[in-house]
Amino acid sequence: KSRTPPKATYTVTFDANGGTGTIESITEVAGTEITIPENTLEKDGFNFAGWNTAKNMTGTSYDSGATFTPNSNLTLYAKWTADAANVAESIKSLEAGEHTVSVVGEIDKYKLIKIATAIINNENEVEINLDLSGTTGLTEFPSYVFTSACAPKLTGMVLPKGIVSILKSAFDGIESLKSVVIPDGVESIGSRAFDYCTSLSEAVIPGSVKSIGESAFAACALSEVVIPDSVTEIGTAAFCRAGISTLKIGKGLTAIPNNSFMVNNLKKITIPSNVKSIGVSAFNRNYYLTEIVLEEGVETIGEGAFGGNSSLVSVTIPKSVKSIGDNAFGRNGLTVNYNGTVEEWKALITINTGYENLLNATVHCSNGDYTPTAGE
């Protein structure tokens, strides 16, 4: 006889998230509605404010007594809040361990200074994820408040929802910072805002951002970066040495400035048609890069733009390109796919110093193949 397979079961676990006490986990058969039990946890200096599916409080929230039907195993994290007026004292007294601190109420630069100072002065081995999404009062996130002295204690940051700009060097040099949540509504990210945050691996640029400043994310650990269509300007070295392996460039950029994506882990780069110019050393020394695709519309390739890419094999150059800088590709013997004719290719490389780095390339043109030689 065939046997009916048993129904799956799901377990909901309750994490005190730095608090004291325990709440027993709940295991039920799939499809069964559960009720979140009343809270019995405590945390000195903080108020219990419900549960969240994410440790940094950016997931789905539930109150005690709420009902829902889980569709997988799930951990709910306790949310601990403190008013902006007195949260500094609560942070200063946190015991060793991981803590998510959710701040509520009106906040300004001077309260932020007190919070940063409290993080620095905490004498225990703490890891603090600071959630400011419940605060009001700020339209700009100020410079130089959270400094490198906050390392190694500050590990995460959820920025206030009302801000429209992150000013220069807001988090410059905090090597312990692993994640940042930038709210929708932010329009500008200042120069060096997250420069040398060497542990920063999670940062999503929202679709409201229009400008990203010089070295804004330089020397971070961002494996994936999506530049939304809203961005029309990025600064020099904006993502230099950021560890990027996946990059998507939106339709708002018309120019990629000098050194902007230099020294990353990119394997393939596609530059969309909206980008007209690629700056000096923009993608220099991406040692894993094997393929470059420039879409029709790109006009200028700067000096050393793709130089030093020792693994580079294939380059697609559109007919729209008018200028190729010296050492633009930095490697001989490439396979080049050119969207124009052999005659147009000869005319292009004759007037451009970048020709020297295209010697002995196999060039596939629209009307046949061509291999340039020295002295031709």
N, C-alpha and C positions, 0 to 999 in steps of 0.2 A: 504494500500500500504506500502511496505517496504521502509524505508528511508535510504539513503546512509549516513553512519556515517561521521561526519566531519573529515577532515584530522588533524593529530596532528600538533601542532605548537611548535617551539623551540625558546628560547630567549637567545641571547648572551649579556652578561653584561660586561661592561668595568670598572675594578677596578683601581683607580688611584694609589694604592699601596704606599701610603704615599705622593703622589703628590697633587697638587691643581688643581681645575677645574673638569669638568664633561664631559663625553661623553655619549650621550643617548644610551640606550640599543636597540637592534634590535630584533624584533620578526617576524619570517617568517614561512610559512607552510613547513612541513617536505619535504625535497627534493629540497628546493630552495637554490640556491647559494647566499651567502652574500659577500659583499665587506667591509673590515674593513676601517672605516673612517680615514681621516687624523687626526693626533694628535693635540690636543689643550691644553694638560696638561703641567704643569710646576713643577719643583722641584729645589729649590735653591741648587747650587753646584753640580748638577747631569745633565746628558744628557739622553734624552729619546732614547731608543734603541729597540723599538718594544714591542711586547706582548708575554706572555707565559701562557700556561694553568695551570701552577703550581706557587703558590706564591713564592716558593724558586727557581724558574727559572729552574727546572729540567724536565719540561714537553715539549710540542710542542710549537715552537716559530712561530710567525707570524709578518710580517711587516705591517705598514700602507699601505692600498691599496691592500693587498693580498686578494684573494678570496678563499672561501672554503664552503663546504656544511655541516652544523652541523647535527649530528644525536642524539643530546640530548641538554638539557639546558646546557649552558657553561658560565663560568666566565673566562675572559682574564685579566691577571694582567700586569700592565705597568712595563717594565724593565727600571731601572734607573742605569746608569753606571757612574763611575768616574775613572780617571786614578790613577794608584797606587802611582804616585808621589804626588798627592794632595788630595787623598781621605780622609786622616786623618782629615783635616780641615772641610771637608763636613760632616763627621760623628760627629764631635764635636758639630756642629751647628744644628743637627737634632732636630726637635720639638717632643713633646710627641706623642706616638702612635707606630704602627707597621711599620717597614721599612725593605725592602729587598734591600741590597746594593750590587750591582754587580761591582766588581773591574776588570779593564782591564789593560794590560801592563805588563812590567817587574817587578818582585817582588823579594825581598830577605828577610832575617831574620830581618834586621833593619827596613824595611818598615812595616813588620808585627808588630814589636814592637810599631811603631808609630800608627798603626791601633788599636791595643789592648789598648794602652794608651788613644786614642781618645774615644774608647767605655767606658772605665772606667771614663774618665773625663767629659763625657756628663752629664750635670746636670738635664736633663729632664727625665721623666718616659718613656723611649723608650724600645722597643723590637726589636732587630736587628738580622735579618737573613743575614749572611755574605756569599756572593757567590763569591768564588775565582776561579771558573772554567774557567774564561776568562783570567787568568794570566799565565805568563811563567817565567821560571828562577829557580824554585825550583825542586829539585829531592828528598829532604827530608823535611818533615814538622817538624820544630824544637821543642825542649823541652822548657817548662816553659815560652813560650811567652804569651799564653792565659791562665791566671791563674784564681783562684776562685774569684779574684777581679773583673772579667768581669761580674759576676752575680750581679744583676738579668737582666742585659741588653742584653747579648748575648744569643739568644734562638735557633739559627740554624746555621749550617755551611756546605757549599759545598766546598770540598777541591779541590785544583788545580789538573788538569788532568795529569800533568807531573810527579807527585811524585811517588816514588817506596817504600817509607817507612814513617811511622808515628813514630816519636821517642818517647821515654819514657815521660810520664807525659805531653803530648802535650796539653791535656784539663783537666787534673786532677782537680777534685773538683768544676767544673762549674755546680752548681746545677740547673741553669736555662736552660741549653742546652737541647732542646727537640728532635732535629733531626740532623743527620750527614749523608752526602752523601760521601761515600768513593769511589773514581773512580777506574775503572778497570785499572790494571797496578800496583797497590800497592801490594807489596810482603810481607811486615812485618808490624805488629802493635805492637808497643813497650809496655813494662811493664807500667802499670798504665795509659795508654794513655787516657782512658775515665773513670778512676776510680772515683767513687763517683759523677758521673754525674747523680744525682738521678731522674732527669726528662727525661732522654734520653730514648725514647720509639721507635725511628726509626733509625736503623743503619743496612744496608745490607752489609754483608761481601762478596766482589766480588770474583770471581773464580780465581783470580790471587794470592790471599794471601796464603803464605806458612807457616807463623808462627804468633802466637798470644801470646803476652807476659804475664808475671805474672800479675794478677789482672787487665788485660787490660780493661775489662768491668765490674768489680766488683761493686756492689751496684748501678747498673743502673736500668732502668725500662723497659727492653726488654721483651715483652711477647712472642716473637718468635725469635728463633735463628737457622739459617741454617749454619752449618759449611761445606763449599764446599770440594770437593774431593782434591783440591789443597793443603789444610792445612795438614801438616805433624807433626806439633808441637804446642801445647798450653801449657801455663805456669801454675804454681800453682795458684789456686784461680782465674783463668782467667774470669770465669763467676759467681763467688760466689756472692750470694745475688742479682742477677740481675733481679729477678721477672719472670723468664722464665716459661711459661706454655706449650709451644710447642718447642721441640728440635729435630733437625735432624742432625745426625753425618755422615759426608762423609766418603769416602773410603780411605782417605789418612792417617788418624790417626792410629797409632799402640799402643799408650798408652794414657790413661786419667790420668793426674797427681793428686796429693793431693789437696783436697778441691775445685776442679775445678768447680763443679756445686752444691756446698753446699748451702742450704737454698734458694730454689726456689719454684715455684708453679706447678711443674711437676706432672702429674697424671699417666702417663705411660712412661717408658723409654725402648727403644730398643737399645742395644749395638751391632753394626754390627760385622761381623766375622773378619774384618781387625784389630780390637782392641784386642791386646793380654793381656794387663794389665790394671787394674783399680786401681788407687791410693788410699791412705789412705783418708778416709772421702770424697771421690770424689763427692758422691751424698748424703751426710749426711744431715739429718733434712729437707728433702722435705716433709712437713707435709701432703700434699694432695696426695702423691704418693701411688697408690694402686697396680700397676703391674710393674714388671721388667722382661724383656725378654733379655737374653744373648744368642746371636747366637753362633753356633758352630765355634770355633776358639779362643774364650776368654780363657786364661790360668790362670791368676792370679787375685784374688779379694782381694784388700787390707783391712787392719784393718779398721773397721767402714765405709767401702765404701758406704754402704746403711743403716747405722745405724741411729737411731733416727727418722725413718719414721713410725710414729705411725698409719698411715692408711694402711700400706702395707698388702696385702692379698695374692698375688700370685707372685711366682718367677719361672722363667724358667732357669735352669742351664744346660749348655751343657756338654757333655762327655769330651770335651777338657780341662775343668777346672782341674788344678792340685793343686792349693793352694787357701785356703779360710782363710783370716785373722780373728783375734779375733773380735767378735761383728760385723762381716761383714754385717749382716742384722738386727741386733739389736732388733729383735722381735721374740718371740716364737709363736708356733701355726700356722705357715704359711702353705700354700699349695705350694708344690714344684713340678715342672715338670722337671724330670731329664731324659736326653736322653740316659743314660746308663742303665745297669742292677742293680738289687738290690745289688748284690755282689760288683759291681764297686762303687756303692754309699757308701756301708759300708766301703770299703777300703779308699775312699776319706775322709770321715768325721772322720775316726779313726786317720788319720795323720794330721788333721787340727784343730786348736783351735776354728775355726768358728763353729765347731760342737755344742758348748754350746748354740748357738743361733738358732740351728735347732732342739732342743729338742721338742718333741711332734708335729713336723711338719708331715703333711700327704704328703708322697713323692710318686709320680706316676712315676715309673720306666718303662723301656721298656718291662720288663717281669713280672710286677706286682707291687703292692703297698707295702709301708714299712713305719712304724712309729717308729722312734728311741725313746728310753727311757733312763733316767738317769742310769748310771752305767753299761750300756750294753757294 
